């Protein structure tokens, strides 16, 4: 693969257009996207690749650093190290209310769930406020590790109002909870407010997700409501930032219809 990639090195535009390092980054990205370089492949050494592109190693490193920051490449030190093509991230679309199981189906991955804890507890103040109930009210607390094709991707912590969902924890809890809320209780989540924040893995998150402590994670805090406006879930989901990319789609025309003067 290394020799073939060097043979395909493009002629770079040096007077106009994108900076040279950005052109190299785009070329390598195209090679990966079109399958010319596969997941796990090692790129040629910096000296050989820089020579084929007729650039300095400093310029080449700018391109490789850019791809590493985007999670496209993994750079390992040492004699057996180098730049390797990373496994593509899985897109999770936060538009609408597709649960993890549906997200993995769309990504053609096999969703899994390991239940770490399932119990009925007294709601703490934060949970109670989110679910609009007095502190101490009974809630079902569910903690699960969600996986794709056997690889842990997310740690889900969810709370549900026990009064409106009696016996929830008696049902199988390794599939889609949203399907369970819809089919068994007729309380399908209809709308939600979600907040995203980047964090570093603490000891508990790291152990659950099988990553080193301090690994970059993305949290999604969510309150989901039924069509009647009843809060049916308060959740804090923690995703591995190295394996998942969160996205939101915006319909400009729909937004203009709702806010014609905005």
C-alpha positions in Angstrom: 0.0 0.0 0.0 2.8 2.4 0.9 4.4 2.3 -2.6 1.1 2.7 -4.3 0.1 5.7 -2.2 3.4 7.4 -3.0 2.8 6.7 -6.7 -0.5 8.5 -6.4 0.9 11.6 -4.7 -0.7 14.7 -6.3 0.9 17.8 -7.7 0.1 20.5 -5.2 -1.0 24.0 -6.1 1.5 26.4 -4.4 0.4 29.9 -5.6 -3.4 29.9 -5.2 -6.2 28.2 -3.4 -5.8 26.1 -0.2 -2.6 26.1 1.8 -0.3 23.2 0.9 -0.9 21.4 4.2 -4.7 21.6 3.7 -4.3 20.2 0.2 -2.4 17.2 1.6 -5.0 16.7 4.4 -7.8 16.7 1.8 -5.9 14.3 -0.5 -5.3 11.8 2.3 -9.0 12.2 3.4 -10.1 11.4 -0.1 -7.9 8.3 -0.2 -9.4 7.0 3.0 -13.0 7.9 2.0 -12.7 6.1 -1.3 -11.2 3.0 0.3 -7.7 3.4 -1.2 -6.4 3.3 2.3 -8.1 1.0 4.8 -8.7 1.1 8.5 -5.5 0.0 10.3 -3.2 0.8 7.3 0.1 2.5 8.2 1.0 5.5 6.1 4.4 5.7 4.5 7.2 7.2 6.6 7.3 11.0 6.9 10.5 11.3 4.9 9.2 9.2 1.9 5.8 10.8 1.9 7.2 14.4 2.1 9.6 13.6 -0.7 6.8 12.2 -2.9 4.7 15.4 -2.3 7.8 17.7 -2.6 7.1 19.4 0.7 9.0 19.8 3.9 8.4 17.4 6.8 7.1 20.3 8.8 4.4 21.0 6.2 3.5 17.3 6.1 3.2 17.1 9.9 0.7 20.0 9.8 -1.5 17.8 7.6 -1.0 14.7 9.7 -1.7 16.6 12.9 -4.9 18.0 11.4 -6.1 14.5 10.5 -5.2 13.2 14.0 -7.2 16.0 15.6 -10.2 14.9 13.5 -9.8 11.3 14.7 -9.0 10.1 11.1 -5.4 9.1 12.0 -3.8 7.6 15.1 -0.1 8.6 15.5 2.0 6.2 17.6 5.6 6.9 18.7 8.5 4.5 18.5 10.3 2.4 15.9 7.1 0.4 15.2 4.9 3.4 15.3 3.8 5.9 12.7 0.5 7.2 11.4 -2.3 4.7 11.1 -5.8 5.0 9.7 -8.3 5.0 12.5 -11.6 3.2 12.5 -14.3 5.6 11.3 -16.4 7.3 13.9 -20.1 6.4 14.2 -22.4 9.3 13.5 -25.2 9.7 16.1 -27.9 12.0 14.9 -29.5 13.9 17.8 -32.2 15.3 15.4 -35.5 13.9 16.5 -35.5 11.3 19.3 -34.0 8.1 17.8 -32.6 6.0 20.7 -29.2 4.3 20.7 -30.6 1.1 19.2 -32.1 3.0 16.2 -28.9 5.0 15.8 -26.8 1.8 15.5 -29.4 0.3 13.1 -28.9 3.3 10.8 -25.1 2.9 11.1 -25.5 -0.8 10.2 -24.0 -1.8 13.6 -25.3 -4.4 16.1 -26.4 -2.6 19.2 -25.8 -4.1 22.6 -26.6 -3.2 26.2 -25.1 -4.3 29.5 -27.3 -3.4 32.5 -25.0 -2.2 35.4 -27.8 -1.2 37.7 -31.7 -1.2 37.6 -33.4 0.0 40.8 -36.2 2.2 42.1 -34.8 5.0 44.3 -35.8 8.4 45.8 -35.3 11.2 43.4 -32.4 13.5 44.2 -33.0 17.3 43.7 -31.5 17.5 40.2 -33.5 14.5 39.0 -36.7 15.7 40.7 -36.4 19.1 39.1 -35.8 17.7 35.7 -38.9 15.4 36.0 -40.9 18.1 37.7 -41.6 16.2 40.9 -40.9 16.8 44.6 -37.5 15.5 45.8 -37.7 12.0 47.3 -40.4 10.9 44.8 -39.8 7.4 43.5 -38.0 7.1 40.2 -36.6 4.1 38.3 -32.9 4.5 37.8 -31.3 2.6 35.0 -27.5 2.5 34.2 -26.4 0.7 31.0 -23.3 0.4 28.9 -24.2 0.6 25.2 -22.1 -1.0 22.6 -21.7 -1.4 18.8 -20.6 -4.7 17.5 -19.3 -5.5 21.0 -17.3 -2.3 21.5 -18.5 -0.1 24.4 -19.5 3.4 23.1 -21.7 5.0 25.7 -22.6 4.9 29.3 -26.3 5.7 29.8 -27.7 6.9 33.2 -31.5 7.4 33.0 -34.3 8.2 35.5 -38.0 7.6 34.9 -41.1 8.6 36.9 -42.1 5.4 38.8 -45.7 6.6 39.2 -46.4 6.7 35.5 -44.2 3.7 34.6 -45.1 1.0 37.1 -43.2 -2.3 36.6 -40.8 -0.7 34.1 -37.8 -2.6 35.6 -39.6 -5.9 35.3 -39.3 -5.8 31.5 -36.3 -6.8 29.5 -33.9 -3.9 29.7 -31.3 -4.8 27.1 -33.2 -3.4 24.1 -34.7 -0.1 23.2 -36.2 1.6 26.3 -38.0 4.1 24.0 -39.8 1.2 22.3 -40.7 -0.1 25.7 -42.1 3.2 26.8 -44.1 3.4 23.6 -45.5 -0.1 23.3 -46.0 -1.0 27.0 -46.9 2.3 28.6 -48.1 4.5 25.6 -45.7 7.2 26.8 -43.3 7.5 23.9 -40.8 10.4 24.1 -42.1 13.1 21.7 -39.8 16.1 22.4 -36.6 16.7 24.2 -34.2 19.3 25.3 -30.5 18.2 25.2 -27.3 19.8 26.4 -23.9 18.8 25.1 -20.6 19.2 27.0 -17.1 17.8 26.7 -15.6 16.1 29.8 -12.8 13.8 30.7 -13.4 10.2 31.9 -13.4 9.8 35.6 -12.5 6.5 37.2 -16.1 5.1 37.0 -16.7 6.2 33.4 -13.3 4.9 32.4 -13.9 1.5 34.0 -17.4 1.1 32.4 -16.2 2.1 28.9 -12.9 0.3 29.0 -10.8 3.4 28.3 -8.0 5.1 30.2 -8.9 7.7 32.9 -8.9 11.2 31.3 -10.1 10.0 27.9 -12.1 12.6 26.1 -15.9 12.0 26.4 -19.0 13.9 25.3 -22.0 14.1 27.6 -25.6 14.6 26.5 -28.0 15.6 29.2 -31.6 15.2 28.2 -35.1 15.7 29.4 -37.6 13.9 27.2 -41.4 14.5 27.3 -44.4 12.7 26.0 -46.8 14.3 23.5 -48.8 15.6 26.4 -45.8 17.3 27.9 -45.2 14.8 30.7 -41.5 14.4 31.5 -40.8 10.7 31.0 -37.0 10.6 31.1 -34.1 12.5 32.5 -30.8 11.1 31.2 -27.1 11.8 31.3 -25.4 9.8 28.4 -21.6 9.8 28.1 -20.2 9.0 24.7 -16.6 8.1 23.7 -15.4 11.0 21.6 -12.9 8.8 19.9 -15.5 6.5 18.5 -18.7 8.6 18.2 -19.5 11.8 16.4 -22.7 13.6 17.4 -24.6 15.6 14.8 -27.7 17.7 14.5 -29.5 18.4 11.2 -31.1 21.9 10.7 -34.0 22.5 8.3 -33.6 26.2 7.4 -36.9 26.3 5.6 -38.8 24.8 8.6 -37.1 27.3 10.9 -38.1 30.2 8.6 -41.7 29.0 8.6 -41.7 29.0 12.4 -39.9 32.3 12.7 -40.5 34.2 9.5 -38.9 37.4 10.8 -35.7 35.8 12.2 
